[in-house]
Amino acid sequence: MAHEPHESLTQADVLLEGFLALDTPEGFRAELIEGEIVVTPPRDGDHEDYIGLIVSQVIKRSRTDMQFSGNKGLKLKSGGACPKNHAIPDGTFSPTERRLFRGAEPWMPCEGVALVVEVTSTKPQADREAKRRCYARGAIPLYLLIDRDASSVTLFRDPEGDDYREHCTLPFGKPVSLPAPFDFELETSAFV
């Protein structure tokens, strides 16, 4: 990354440029979360099972037809002097009529995303805290967190600033009420 002396790059610019130039091993994914580059290994089968159970219910039961993307890169606002956050949710849903993913760049803006889903794995605190703040700053209306360590599901809603104003945490086995545009009870009994 050689730069001409007259260029005045900030530390955030250099970090973002380095992040975007990363070449991660196959199956791994890299994210830039609150100024930290986070690389995660491929997901285990249980992780993918949770995602599959959620996708199946949304496709079959949602009042609004939804498109799903697994591992879609989102550009989100940052806090402070950090570069824009670049997060890859385990799942991203958007109303089908928007065709949000068609023609999208690898890192797309988050406008039009209805729900993001994370299933905890190697770095659960990042999903519980840092990513929650990132998604709230991006004004993503709903964030569904499947916390395998706590055996619970949390739905965050009504983003404002750096956080969500409302959240509801339920143990695995209890249904989670997904509001509009979904308007159905997400069954979690198979999560147990």
C-alpha positions as CSV (number, residue, x, y, z in Angstrom):
1,M,0.0,0.0,0.0
2,A,2.4,2.7,-1.2
3,H,1.0,6.3,-1.2
4,E,2.3,9.5,-2.7
5,P,3.6,11.8,0.0
6,H,1.0,14.5,-0.8
7,E,-1.8,12.2,0.0
8,S,-3.2,12.8,3.5
9,L,-4.8,9.5,4.5
10,T,-6.2,9.2,8.0
11,Q,-5.6,6.1,10.1
12,A,-9.2,5.1,9.4
13,D,-8.6,5.4,5.6
14,V,-5.5,3.2,5.9
15,L,-7.4,0.6,8.0
16,L,-10.3,0.5,5.5
17,E,-8.0,0.2,2.5
18,G,-6.1,-2.6,4.2
19,F,-9.3,-4.4,5.2
20,L,-10.8,-4.2,1.6
21,A,-7.5,-5.6,0.2
22,L,-7.6,-8.7,2.5
23,D,-7.5,-12.1,0.9
24,T,-9.1,-14.5,3.4
25,P,-8.8,-18.3,3.1
26,E,-11.8,-20.0,1.5
27,G,-14.7,-20.4,3.9
28,F,-13.4,-17.7,6.2
29,R,-14.9,-14.2,6.3
30,A,-13.5,-10.9,7.4
31,E,-15.5,-8.0,8.8
32,L,-14.5,-4.5,9.9
33,I,-16.4,-3.9,13.2
34,E,-15.9,-0.7,15.2
35,G,-12.3,-0.3,13.9
36,E,-11.3,-3.9,14.4
37,I,-10.7,-6.5,11.6
38,V,-12.5,-9.7,12.7
39,V,-11.8,-12.9,10.8
40,T,-14.1,-15.9,11.5
41,P,-13.7,-19.5,10.5
42,P,-16.3,-21.5,8.5
43,R,-19.5,-22.2,10.5
44,D,-20.4,-25.5,12.1
45,G,-23.4,-27.6,11.1
46,D,-25.5,-26.5,14.1
47,H,-25.0,-22.9,13.2
48,E,-26.3,-23.6,9.7
49,D,-29.2,-25.6,11.1
50,Y,-30.5,-22.6,13.0
51,I,-30.2,-20.4,9.9
52,G,-32.0,-23.0,7.8
53,L,-34.9,-23.3,10.4
54,I,-35.3,-19.5,10.4
55,V,-35.2,-19.1,6.6
56,S,-37.7,-21.9,6.1
57,Q,-40.2,-20.3,8.4
58,V,-39.8,-16.8,6.9
59,I,-40.3,-18.1,3.4
60,K,-43.3,-20.1,4.3
61,R,-45.0,-17.9,6.9
62,S,-44.1,-14.2,6.4
63,R,-46.9,-11.9,5.4
64,T,-44.5,-10.2,3.0
65,D,-42.6,-12.2,0.5
66,M,-38.9,-12.1,1.5
67,Q,-35.6,-12.6,-0.2
68,F,-32.8,-14.0,1.8
69,S,-29.0,-13.6,1.5
70,G,-26.5,-15.5,3.6
71,N,-23.3,-13.8,4.3
72,K,-24.1,-10.5,2.3
73,G,-21.6,-7.7,3.1
74,L,-23.2,-4.6,4.5
75,K,-21.7,-1.1,4.8
76,L,-22.9,0.5,8.0
77,K,-22.3,3.9,9.7
78,S,-19.4,3.9,12.2
79,G,-19.1,5.4,15.6
80,G,-16.4,7.9,16.3
81,A,-13.3,8.1,14.1
82,C,-13.6,4.5,12.8
83,P,-14.1,3.8,9.2
84,K,-17.5,2.6,8.1
85,N,-18.3,-0.8,9.6
86,H,-18.4,-3.6,7.1
87,A,-20.4,-6.4,8.6
88,I,-21.6,-9.8,7.2
89,P,-24.7,-11.0,9.0
90,D,-25.4,-14.7,9.0
91,G,-28.7,-13.8,7.3
92,T,-30.2,-10.7,5.7
93,F,-33.9,-10.4,4.7
94,S,-35.5,-7.8,2.4
95,P,-38.9,-7.7,0.8
96,T,-38.8,-9.5,-2.5
97,E,-40.4,-6.6,-4.4
98,R,-37.3,-4.4,-3.6
99,R,-34.9,-6.8,-5.4
100,L,-32.3,-5.4,-3.0
101,F,-29.6,-7.9,-3.8
102,R,-29.8,-7.8,-7.6
103,G,-26.8,-5.9,-9.0
104,A,-25.5,-5.1,-5.4
105,E,-21.8,-4.6,-4.9
106,P,-20.0,-7.0,-2.6
107,W,-20.4,-4.4,0.2
108,M,-23.8,-2.8,-0.2
109,P,-25.6,-0.1,1.8
110,C,-28.1,-1.4,4.3
111,E,-31.1,0.7,3.3
112,G,-34.0,-1.6,2.5
113,V,-32.9,-4.4,4.8
114,A,-35.8,-5.6,7.0
115,L,-34.0,-8.0,9.3
116,V,-30.5,-9.3,10.0
117,V,-29.9,-12.6,11.8
118,E,-26.8,-13.6,13.8
119,V,-26.2,-17.0,15.4
120,T,-23.4,-16.9,18.0
121,S,-20.3,-18.9,17.4
122,T,-16.6,-18.1,18.0
123,K,-17.0,-14.5,19.2
124,P,-20.5,-14.3,20.8
125,Q,-19.7,-10.9,22.5
126,A,-19.3,-9.3,19.1
127,D,-22.8,-10.5,18.1
128,R,-24.3,-9.4,21.4
129,E,-22.8,-6.0,21.6
130,A,-20.6,-4.6,18.7
131,K,-22.8,-5.9,15.9
132,R,-25.9,-4.8,17.7
133,R,-24.6,-1.3,17.8
134,C,-23.5,-1.4,14.1
135,Y,-27.0,-2.6,13.0
136,A,-28.7,0.0,15.1
137,R,-26.5,2.8,13.6
138,G,-27.4,1.4,10.1
139,A,-31.1,1.8,11.1
140,I,-31.9,-1.8,10.3
141,P,-35.3,-2.2,11.8
142,L,-35.0,-5.7,13.3
143,Y,-32.0,-7.7,14.6
144,L,-32.6,-11.4,15.6
145,L,-29.9,-12.9,17.8
146,I,-29.8,-16.6,18.3
147,D,-27.5,-17.0,21.4
148,R,-26.4,-20.6,21.5
149,D,-24.5,-20.2,24.8
150,A,-27.6,-18.7,26.6
151,S,-30.1,-21.0,24.7
152,S,-32.1,-17.9,24.0
153,V,-33.4,-15.8,21.1
154,T,-33.4,-12.0,21.3
155,L,-35.3,-9.7,18.9
156,F,-34.0,-6.1,18.9
157,R,-36.3,-3.5,17.3
158,D,-36.7,0.3,17.0
159,P,-33.1,1.4,16.3
160,E,-32.1,4.8,17.6
161,G,-28.5,6.1,17.5
162,D,-26.1,3.4,18.7
163,D,-28.7,0.9,20.0
164,Y,-32.2,-0.5,19.8
165,R,-34.9,1.0,22.0
166,E,-36.7,-2.3,22.5
167,H,-35.6,-5.9,22.9
168,C,-37.3,-9.2,23.9
169,T,-35.3,-12.2,25.0
170,L,-37.0,-15.6,25.2
171,P,-35.6,-19.1,25.9
172,F,-35.4,-21.6,23.1
173,G,-38.8,-23.3,22.8
174,K,-40.8,-20.1,23.1
175,P,-42.2,-18.4,20.0
176,V,-40.8,-15.0,19.0
177,S,-43.3,-12.5,17.5
178,L,-41.8,-11.0,14.4
179,P,-43.6,-7.7,13.6
180,A,-44.4,-6.2,10.2
181,P,-43.4,-6.8,7.5
182,F,-43.2,-10.4,8.7
183,D,-46.2,-10.6,11.0
184,F,-45.8,-14.1,12.3
185,E,-44.7,-16.1,15.3
186,L,-41.2,-17.6,14.8
187,E,-41.2,-21.1,16.3
188,T,-38.0,-21.9,18.3
189,S,-38.9,-25.4,19.6
190,A,-36.6,-27.0,17.1
191,F,-33.7,-24.8,18.5
192,V,-33.6,-26.9,21.7
